[in-house]
């Protein structure tokens, strides 16, 4: 028992070593949305609502790219555990080619999303501002696609600190550019919410440039570059797509449901959508903690399997799920104890903050489920099981969560709280299902 406890503590330390930089980097990344929300909230509810609606549309496109490139991290972790550096070098080239195609498609996709605004029934005052915001953000999509390819190569090797540093720098640039573009400083005309879109696009290019400079100049990547060249094996690209597409679609399913709820919230009015944006933005920031642990769990499980240690892979996966659950219990406690303090950070509008408090209390309920489901999905990525989580996401989000949200929030007129009840139900079901799957698959691996 004592030895098991020591082994668990050692694994927690390894997970923390990998996940803390990822988490800090992710917090810095999503903090750009946090900053956008706060700054827009001090302009007007209209600006806040426009960014909320626009983000609900372009973020799923971004997350599709994140999911597709997550396969690179899983594959690299296996190659690294087995010492196959030439394979990693070839995968870098192929992942960058895929990212170019992904960036071009994403650019055009984001620009076409504004068509949905009137069809969904978004408040007429929000539509033109959200449309211009989406146009601005679209220019950054090609850059973020390349950044993701390089990021997941580095994470798969176990080098997670560079992204932390770069994304913190990106946050600083975002604050400065928001200040200049949104409020009209240094001779630039005030652009409001649209200025936040241009700032976001600029930061995406800055992050890519910084990561390229780091990778080309740092000694930690020498093992990859000095590995002998091998003939391009397009089987790697096929495996990347086979693993990555289910991950991408899983992320889009989950975030798509959150976005759908956000868009339904937009049909209720400006105050409702602003309150929803506050609660979902803070919950999203807290979600970066288990998301970082999930990425670290993928790496640890992948390294173990690359080293032909299936028992260790199972242990590391369960340790990652446990650590995520403990962290999310802590974040839920913060939401339950300090909801008023949190909401006043975002807005001084009494109607908005009152409604946001009620939604934040509901967000606390699904924190534990959300942390468990994302960490279990990370453990499954480590064993290259990505199709089952996709099937789970389709069932729980689109056949359980969204219909439940619509029924309670719109049909039964429970309003914002009813819409959020579907989120709680779907995330809880996903957590139970994915943990069961990892226990079953890892038992086979042993």
N, C-alpha and C positions, 0 to 999 in steps of 0.2 A: 504493500500500500504506500509506504514512504517513498519507494523508488518510483512508483507511478506518479506520485505527486511531484517529485522532483523533475521527472520527465515532462510533465505537463507545464511546469513553471519554465523549463528550458525552452519548450516549444512556444509558449506565450512570448518569451523574450525574442525568439527568432521572428515570430509573426510581427511583434512590435517594431523590430529593427527594419523590416520591410514595409510595414503598413503605415507607420507614423509619417515618413516622408510622403507616401502616396496620399494619406489622409490630409496632411497639411496642404499639399499641392492641390488636391481636389477642393478643399475648403477655399483656398485662394481662387480657384477657378470659378466655383459657384458664387463666391463672394462678389464677383463682378455683377452677377444678377442681383445680389443683395444690395450692392452699391447703387445699381440702376434703380432698384425699387425705392430705396430711401430717398435718393435725389429726386426721382419723379414724384414721390409722395409730397415733397416740399414745393413742387411746382403746381400741381393740381390733381384731383382725382382722375381727370381725363387722361393726363400723361401717364399716371400709374396704371390705369386700365388698359391703355394702348400697348404699353410694354408687356403687361400680363397676357393679353390676348396674342400679341405677336410672338412672345416667347413660347406660348403653348403650341404654336404652329411650327416654328423653326427648330426648337429643341429636339423633337422626335427625329428630324432629319439628321441632326448632329449625332444623336445617340445611335442611329442606325450605323453611322460610320464608326462610332466607338465599339459597338458590338461586333461589327465585321472585323475590325482590327484586333479585338481581344483574342481572336484565334491565334494571332502572331505570338502573343505572350505565352499561351498554352504550348504552342509548338516549340518556341525557343527554349522554354523551361525544360522540356524533354530532351532537346538536343544538347543543352548545356549540361544537364545531369549526366548524359552519356558521353560528354566531351567531343561532340561532333561540331567543331567550330566552322568547318567548311560549309556545312549545311546551313548554319546560321547566316553566314556571309551571303549565300545564294538567296536565302529567304528575305534578307534586307532588300535586295534588288527587286525581287518580285513583289514584296509588299508595297514598295514605293510606286511601282507601276500600277498596282491596283488602286492606290490612293489617288493617283492622277485622274483615273476614270471616275472614281467616287467623288472627287472634288468637283469635276465638271458637271456631273449629274446633280449633285447637291446644290450647286450654284443655281441651276435653272429650276430645280424643284422648289427652293425657297421663294423664288421670285413669282412662282405661279400660285403659291398658297393663299394669296390675298383673295382669290376667287371664292374661297370658302366662307369669307367673313359675312357677306350679305346673305348667302345661302343658309347659314346657321342662324341668322337673326341677331347678330351682334348689334349693340346700340349704334345708331347711325352716326353719332358724334365720334365714336372710337374708330370706325372703319378707315377713313382717309389717313389718320395719323399712324395706325397700325400697319397700313399698306406701305407707307414711306419707310417705316422702321424696318420692315422685312426686306425691302429693296436694299437698304444700307447694309444690313447684316449679311446678305447673300454674297457680298464681295469678299468676305472672310472665309467662306466655306472651303475653297480649294486649299487655303493655307492650313486650316485646322485638320484637313484630311491627311496632308503630309506629316504634320506634327504627330498625329495619332500613330501612324506607321512606325515612326522612329521611337516614339514613347514606349510602345509595347515591346519592341525589340529590347530596349534598355531594361524594362521591367522584367522581361523573361529571363534575362541574364542575372538579375538580382540587383541592378543599379537603379535605385528609385529616387535618390537624392536630387539628381539634376532637374527632374520635373518639378520638384518642390521649389527649388530656387527660382526656376524660370517662371512658374506660375505665380509666385509671390511678386516677382518683378512685373509680370503682366498685370497684376492687380493694381500696383502702384501707377503704372501707365494708364490703366482704365480710369482710376479716380481722377487723375490729372486731365485726361482727354474729356471725360464727362463734364468736369468743371468748366472747361473751355467751350465745349460744343453745346452742352445743354443750356448753360446759363449765359453764353455769349461773352466770353472774356478774351483778352488779348486781341481785340479788334475783330473777332469772329462773331457773326450774327447768332443770336440765341436760337437753337433748333429744338429745344425741348426733348421729347421722347425720341425723335429722329436722330438727334445728336448722340444719344446713347447707342443707337444702332451703328452709327459710323465709328464710335469709339470701340465697340465690340469687335468690328471687322478689323480695325487697325491693330488691336491687341493680338488677334489671331495670327497676323503676319509677323508681328514682333516676336511672339513665342516660337514660331517656326524658325526664324532666323537665329535666335539664341540657342535653340537645341542643336541645329546644324553646326554652329560654331563650336559648341561644347563637345559634341561627338567626334568631330574631326580633330580636335586638339587634345583630347584627354587620353591618358595612357591606359585607362581601364578597358578601352575598346580595341587595343592593339591586337589581342588574341584573335579577334574576328578578322581584322584587316590583313594580318600576316598569314592567315590560314590559306592553304593553296587553293587556287581557283578550281572550281569544278564545273562541269557542263551543266547548264541550266536544266533543272529538273522541274518541268511544269506540273508534275504530280504534287509538288509542294503548294502551288497555287490552287490546284483543285482541292487539296486537303484544307487549305485556308478558307476557301469558300464553303466547303462542306461543314466545317466547324463554325465558321464565322457567321454565315447567313442565319442559322438558327439562333445564335446569340443576339444578332442584330434585331431579328424579328421579335425575340423575347423582350428586349429592352423597349422596342417600339410599342409592343403590346402593353407593357406596364405603364410607360410614360404616356402612351397614347390614351390609355384610360384616364390617367390624371389630367391630361390635356382636354379630353372630351368632357370631363366633369367641370374643368375650368371654363370651357366654352359654353356649357349649359348654364354655368354660373353667370356668364356674360349676358344671357338672355333675361336674367332676373333684374339687372340694373348695375349702375356704376359702383355703388357702395358695396354691393355683394361681391362683385368681381375684385374690387380693391381689397376687401377683407380676406377673400380667398387667397389672393396673391401674397399677402403678408404671412398667413398661416402656412401656406405651402412652401414659401421661400425659406422660412425658418426651419420647417421640418426637413426640407431638402438639404439645408446646411448640416443638420445633425446626421442625416443619412450618409454623408460623406465618410463618417467614421466606419460603419460596417462595410461601406463600399471599398474603402482602403484595405480593411481586413479581408474582404472577399478576394481582392486582387492578390494580396499576399498569400492567401490560402491556395489559390491557383498555382502560384509559383512554387510553394513548398510541396504541394502534392505532386506537381509535375516533375520537380527535381527528384523526389523519392522514386517515382516510377521510372524515370530515366536511369536511375542507379539500380533498378531492379529490386526495390524494397517496398513491395505492396503493403506489408503490415504497417510500415511507417507512414505510407500514403493515407491509409485509413485513419490512423491516429492523428495525423496533422490536419486532416479535414475536419474531424470532430472537434479538435482543439480550436480551429478557426471559428466554427459555428458557436461554440461555447463562449469564446471571447467576444464575438459580436453581440450575443445576447446580453452579456453582462454590461457592455458599453451602452446598449440601447435602453436598458433598464435605468441607467443613470440619466440619459438625456430625457426620457419620459418624466422622470422626477423633476427635472428642471422646468419642463413645460407645465406640470401640474402646480408647482409652487410659485412660479414667477410669470404667469401669463400676462398680467397687466404691464409689468416692466418691459417684457419683450415687445408687445404691440406698440407701446408708446415710442419705441426706437424708430419705428417705421412711419408713423403718421400722428398728427395732432387732431385729426378729424374725429370727433366724439362718436359719430355713428359708425365709422369704419372700424375704430379700435374696439368698440363694444362687440360688434359682430365677430371681429378677428379673435377676440378672447375665447368665445364659445367654440370656434373652429380649432383653435390651438389646443384646447382641452381634449377635443376628439383626436387630434393628431397624436397626442400623447398615448392614446390607447393603441394605435397601430405601430408605435415605434418598435416594440419587441418583435412583433411579427415581421415587420419590414427588415429588421436586422438579421433575423434568422433565415428568411427566404433568400436574401441576397448573398449571404455567406455560404449557404448550402449550394446555391447556384455556382459560386466560385469553386467550391470543392468538386462539384461535378465537372466543371471546365477542366480542372486539373487531371481528371481521368478521361478527358475528351468525350464526355457525355453531354452534348448540347441539344440534341433533338428532343429529349424528354422534357426539359424545362420549357422549350417552346410550346409543346402540346399543353403543358400545365398552364402556361400563361394565356393561351387562347381560351381555355375553359374558364379559368377563374376570373379573368378580367372582362371578357366579352360576353360570356354566358351566365356569369354570376354577378360580378361587381357592377358593371355598367347598367344592366337592366334593373338591378336592385336600387342603384342610385337614382335612376330616372323615375322609377315607380314611387319611391319615397319622397324625392325632392321635388319632382314636377307634378306627377299624377296626383299624389296625395297631399301636395302643397306643404310639405315640411320645410321647404326652402333649402338654404345652404347646409343645414345640419343633416337633412335627409340625403342630400347628394353625397355627403361625406360618409354616411353609414355604409354605402357600397364599397368604399375604399377599405374600410376596416374589415369587412367580410371577405373580400377577395385576397387581401394580403395574409390574413390568418390561414385561409385554406391553402394558399401557395406555400407558406412556411411548413405546414404539416406534410404536404405532399413531397416537397423537395428533400426534406430531411429523411423521410422514409426511403426515397429513391437512392440517396447516397449510402445509407446503411445497407441497402440491398446490393448495390453495385460494388461497393468496397468490400463486402463480404465475399463476393465472387472473385475479386482481385486477389484476396488473401490466399 
